[in-house]
């Protein structure tokens, strides 16, 4: 009887571990699947300027290129590729604060505490979140959208994002197709979405964060 119980227990543990391997990440203090810079293999940043918290805006993006990724290995490779490209532009790091893959994982870019380079004048007043892939025609997967919402909610909870933040797309700040027509149509139905072109003129920024 003892050996049978052991076998059943081992089988149960095996099923539990294999149920959703794409969501297994290390040192995750968040309520959503999260992949740290160390886990995806980020190079050291040479541009770490502090954000003034809480930021009043969240800016959503898509990559267009690279395309969508559906597992941690592929998404991590695309994060490294984007970081190398952005560093070649003398940005010092990947431009986004976070990226979300079609695997449902949130990938740490510059994080909640550093100014990103993703939406010109909005950089110093926002968290920039990019959904990896081309979302002009198709809407991102449901789990990707759920992680995006959970990430924003966590930012509010931590005091990094204002409770009355405004949610906008990159195309509301710059002349671009980003974040893609289908994705934009989707999040324009979310709470906090703010239509039109935002006004940043009245926002103050500490000297340490003022450099673009």
Phi, psi and omega per residue, in radians:
X1 nan -0.660 -3.123
X2 -1.093 -0.792 -3.102
X3 -1.130 -0.606 3.111
X4 -1.128 -0.753 3.134
X5 -1.099 -0.652 3.126
X6 -1.130 -0.766 -3.130
X7 -1.092 -0.768 3.122
X8 -1.085 -0.707 3.140
X9 -1.110 -0.785 -3.140
X10 -1.091 -0.739 3.127
X11 -1.082 -0.696 3.134
X12 -1.117 -0.783 3.118
X13 -1.079 -0.714 -3.139
X14 -1.065 -0.750 3.122
X15 -1.119 -0.713 -3.116
X16 -1.117 -0.713 -3.109
X17 -1.221 -0.641 -3.056
X18 -1.479 -0.112 -3.019
X19 -1.062 -0.743 -3.118
X20 -2.585 1.221 -3.054
X21 -1.086 -0.435 -3.109
X22 -1.205 -0.321 -3.115
X23 -1.674 0.016 -3.120
X24 -1.466 1.916 3.130
X25 -2.288 2.812 -3.084
X26 -1.580 2.592 2.984
X27 0.875 0.786 -3.113
X28 -1.633 1.922 3.132
X29 -1.610 -0.005 -3.078
X30 -1.679 2.929 -3.141
X31 -1.554 0.088 -3.129
X32 -2.275 2.792 -3.132
X33 -1.117 2.253 -2.966
X34 -2.434 2.404 3.105
X35 -2.145 2.082 -3.089
X36 -1.312 2.934 3.083
X37 -1.011 -0.763 3.136
X38 -1.049 -0.690 -3.094
X39 -1.191 -0.640 3.123
X40 -1.572 -0.033 3.017
X41 1.503 0.662 -3.130
X42 -1.165 2.528 2.959
X43 -1.361 2.837 3.133
X44 -1.155 2.370 3.121
X45 -1.358 2.490 3.026
X46 -1.968 0.269 3.128
X47 -2.493 1.577 -3.134
X48 -2.167 1.589 3.115
X49 -1.916 2.297 -3.015
X50 -1.238 2.434 3.007
X51 -1.406 2.584 3.033
X52 -1.527 1.935 -3.084
X53 -1.650 2.652 -0.130
X54 -1.420 2.485 3.140
X55 -1.303 2.535 -3.103
X56 -1.526 -0.126 -3.085
X57 -2.299 2.616 2.888
X58 -2.115 2.186 -3.128
X59 -1.911 2.193 -3.141
X60 -1.772 2.500 -3.068
X61 -2.363 2.920 2.785
X62 -2.261 2.829 -3.102
X63 -1.439 -0.532 -2.935
X64 1.156 -1.159 2.963
X65 -2.204 2.208 0.136
X66 -1.298 2.838 3.140
X67 -1.317 -3.122 -3.092
X68 -1.071 2.625 3.101
X69 -2.242 2.511 -2.972
X70 -2.127 0.131 3.033
X71 -2.623 2.862 -3.030
X72 -1.078 -0.662 -3.114
X73 -1.108 -0.839 -3.123
X74 -1.191 -0.759 3.139
X75 -1.101 -0.689 3.124
X76 -1.117 -0.705 3.097
X77 -1.089 -0.671 3.140
X78 -1.268 -0.568 3.024
X79 -1.098 -0.764 3.126
X80 -1.126 -0.691 3.124
X81 -1.111 -0.763 3.120
X82 -1.143 -0.694 3.130
X83 -1.105 -0.765 3.120
X84 -1.060 -0.745 -3.137
X85 -1.138 -0.807 -3.130
X86 -1.133 -0.615 3.080
X87 -1.200 -0.517 3.090
X88 -1.198 -0.323 3.073
X89 -1.573 0.129 -3.118
X90 1.166 0.560 3.056
X91 -1.503 -0.270 3.071
X92 1.463 -0.194 -3.097
X93 -3.031 3.067 2.963
X94 -1.066 2.473 -2.995
X95 -1.291 -0.509 -3.012
X96 -1.464 2.670 3.028
X97 -1.309 -0.663 3.092
X98 -2.595 2.704 2.972
X99 -2.226 2.645 3.121
X100 -2.138 2.270 3.117
X101 -1.654 2.929 3.053
X102 -1.301 -0.032 2.982
X103 -1.442 -0.085 -3.132
X104 1.526 -0.028 3.119
X105 -1.480 2.516 2.959
X106 -1.646 2.213 -3.129
X107 -1.834 2.185 -3.094
X108 -1.252 2.141 3.007
X109 -1.729 -1.871 3.063
X110 -1.438 -0.136 3.088
X111 1.338 -2.997 -3.093
X112 -1.338 -0.311 -2.907
X113 -1.828 -0.128 -3.075
X114 -2.071 2.518 3.100
X115 -1.115 2.265 3.074
X116 -1.585 3.034 3.010
X117 -2.221 1.632 -3.008
X118 -2.605 -0.349 -3.059
X119 -2.687 0.897 3.073
X120 0.763 -2.061 -3.022
X121 -1.126 -0.346 3.132
X122 -1.326 -0.266 -3.043
X123 -0.893 -0.802 -3.013
X124 -1.403 -0.037 -3.060
X125 -2.203 0.282 -2.968
X126 -2.654 2.859 2.853
X127 -1.796 2.177 3.137
X128 -1.710 2.095 -3.118
X129 -2.058 2.172 -3.081
X130 -1.998 2.240 3.039
X131 -1.608 2.077 -3.047
X132 -1.189 2.157 3.116
X133 2.292 3.107 3.113
X134 -1.807 1.930 -3.049
X135 -2.042 0.718 3.058
X136 -1.363 -0.647 -3.071
X137 -1.890 -0.787 -3.120
X138 -1.722 2.588 3.041
X139 -1.478 2.462 3.084
X140 -0.985 2.696 3.135
X141 -0.999 2.691 -3.098
X142 -1.002 -0.687 -3.123
X143 -1.203 -0.530 3.066
X144 -1.163 -0.778 3.125
X145 -1.133 -0.693 3.137
X146 -1.103 -0.722 3.115
X147 -1.173 -0.669 3.097
X148 -1.033 -0.817 3.118
X149 -1.109 -0.731 -3.125
X150 -1.150 -0.656 3.114
X151 -1.107 -0.776 3.113
X152 -1.112 -0.774 3.131
X153 -1.062 -0.655 3.104
X154 -1.157 -0.685 3.097
X155 -1.072 -0.682 3.078
X156 -1.144 -0.812 -3.126
X157 -1.018 -0.667 -3.107
X158 -1.432 -0.098 -3.112
X159 1.420 0.241 3.132
X160 -1.519 -0.502 3.135
X161 -2.098 2.375 -3.126
X162 -1.079 2.458 3.094
X163 -1.033 -0.464 3.100
X164 -1.873 0.620 -3.125
X165 -0.998 2.754 3.055
X166 -1.897 2.280 -3.135
X167 -1.708 2.140 -3.100
X168 -2.381 2.878 3.027
X169 -1.747 2.775 3.113
X170 -0.975 -0.617 -3.111
X171 -1.194 -0.164 3.072
X172 -1.539 -0.089 -3.137
X173 -2.017 -0.600 -3.075
X174 -2.322 2.821 3.085
X175 -1.391 1.616 -3.054
X176 -2.717 2.747 3.027
X177 -1.395 -0.289 -3.140
X178 -1.106 2.302 0.345
X179 -1.716 0.362 -3.109
X180 1.633 2.392 -3.042
X181 -1.026 -0.808 -3.090
X182 -1.158 -0.742 3.127
X183 -1.162 -0.747 3.130
X184 -1.053 -0.757 3.130
X185 -1.059 -0.662 3.134
X186 -1.148 -0.952 -3.013
X187 -1.374 -0.179 3.053
X188 -1.207 -0.155 3.064
X189 -1.662 -0.084 -3.066
X190 -1.413 2.756 3.002
X191 -1.022 2.523 3.077
X192 1.394 -0.096 3.069
X193 -1.023 2.357 -3.124
X194 -2.164 1.998 -3.108
X195 -1.322 2.897 3.052
X196 1.439 -3.018 -3.122
X197 -1.668 2.087 -3.083
X198 -1.221 2.687 3.112
X199 -1.864 2.041 -3.129
X200 -1.785 0.001 -2.965
X201 -1.107 -0.533 -3.083
X202 -1.584 0.067 -3.084
X203 -1.588 2.333 3.115
X204 -1.696 2.598 -3.112
X205 -2.358 2.364 3.077
X206 -1.026 2.640 -3.119
X207 -0.975 -0.664 -3.084
X208 -1.086 -0.417 -3.088
X209 -1.834 0.022 -2.973
X210 -1.338 -0.368 -3.127
X211 -1.200 2.396 3.087
X212 -1.698 nan nan
